[in-house]
Amino acid sequence: MVLNSLSLLNYKNFESHSFNFDAKINCFVGANGIGKTNALDAIYHLALGKSYFNPIASQNIKHGEDFFVVEGVFDKNERAEKIIVSLKRGQKKIIKRNAKAYDKFSDHIGFIPLVIISPADRDLIIEGSETRRKFIDGVISQGDHDYLATLINYNKVLSQRNALLKYFALNQTYNAETLSIYNDQLHDLGHTIFEKRNAFLNEFTPIFEARYKAISNGNENVQLSYKSDLFDSEFKSVLEQSLNKDRALQYTSKGIHKDDLSFEIESHPIKKFGSQGQQKSYLIALKLAQFDFIKAQSGVAPILLLDDIFDKLDENRVSQIISLVNDDQFGQLFISDTHADRTENVVKEIHQSYKIFKL
């Protein structure tokens, strides 16, 4: 999987810009605020159909303009694939593959396997469970369209059940039969999601632990575990037990939409007991494990984006990461950094072809 070219029109701070990339390593260098991360985000946009950094799609349009267009030409399985993502203010986003628009954006997920490592990943540690669920769902969905479809359907039914709970409260009424219809649907869909998440973590955790061991020179023990209400009870029972609470809150307070991941170092929460370096290494190990997992699932080496990574880690951890990516299992690599000389010195150590783009 290789991105050969990228064209940006009215995307974030870019008015009009084009890049032709090296098949191995590409570096965006320049001062802060010049657009290095935006260039990486454009690549992410092509792969996942959305921004990694800004979920509000219209805010990715350049100030003062009415639309943006991001176009990329990929080489996948020796075939050229042109992907275009475009958005006009007040209209729906459009994603096209080889000039044909997708009916459902979810059909595009996984076609361009990609992993990003960014300082923004710290949200996985410091934010709430929703951020960590999105991480699990994002990794699984890149290789399992059935999972993504089940997740979308679950969220629809969940919204309908929540709307019904609000209706009950507003109208001071209650209908157990109607509610049970949604409970049955949530049970079936939720059980499937729980089983797939659990199976994923069982496969993913050893990969993650091995990656962390390599980055930390084996000096620390880390743990990654899955937390869900469904380990203790069937989903229907969980919903029945929380019925009074749900009616009072007017939303569904228990279920797989509340699942979480526990991040620990030496059996203690890494958020409280991990140093900054340990937290960064933990996150990088998570993302490199994501790379390994997606590659194993798809048979294609994902594109790897490293956003501002060399500015955030000590030299020892940087050298560990470099030794990891100096490996034939990695495909195309994109790096952003503020120091052109430092970046060039680092990529020379990898002994692969490269291009440096000074923005």
HELIX and SHEET records of a PDB file:
HELIX    1   1 LYS A   36  LEU A   48  1                                  13    
HELIX    2   2 ALA A   57  ASN A   60  5                                   4    
HELIX    3   3 PHE A  105  ASP A  107  5                                   3    
HELIX    4   4 PRO A  119  ARG A  122  5                                   4    
HELIX    5   5 ASP A  123  ILE A  126  1                                   4    
HELIX    6   6 SER A  129  SER A  141  1                                  13    
HELIX    7   7 HIS A  145  ASN A  171  1                                  27    
HELIX    8   8 ALA A  176  ILE A  215  1                                  40    
HELIX    9   9 ASP A  229  PHE A  231  5                                   3    
HELIX   10  10 PHE A  235  GLN A  241  1                                   7    
HELIX   11  11 LEU A  243  LEU A  249  1                                   7    
HELIX   12  12 ILE A  256  LYS A  258  5                                   3    
HELIX   13  13 ILE A  270  PHE A  273  1                                   4    
HELIX   14  14 GLN A  276  SER A  298  1                                  23    
HELIX   15  15 ILE A  309  ASP A  311  5                                   3    
HELIX   16  16 GLU A  315  VAL A  325  1                                  11    
HELIX   17  17 ALA A  340  LYS A  348  1                                   9    
SHEET    1   A 6 PHE A  14  ASN A  20  0                                        
SHEET    2   A 6 VAL A   2  TYR A  11 -1                                        
SHEET    3   A 6 PHE A  67  LYS A  76 -1                                        
SHEET    4   A 6 ARG A  79  LYS A  88 -1                                        
SHEET    5   A 6 ILE A  94  ARG A  97 -1                                        
SHEET    6   A 6 LYS A 100  ALA A 101 -1                                        
SHEET    1   B 5 LEU A 114  ILE A 117  0                                        
SHEET    2   B 5 ILE A 303  ASP A 307  1                                        
SHEET    3   B 5 LEU A 333  ASP A 337  1                                        
SHEET    4   B 5 ILE A  25  VAL A  29  1                                        
SHEET    5   B 5 TYR A 354  LYS A 358  1                                        
SHEET    1   C 3 VAL A 222  LYS A 227  0                                        
SHEET    2   C 3 ASP A 260  ILE A 265 -1                                        
SHEET    3   C 3 HIS A 268  PRO A 269 -1                                        
END                                                                             
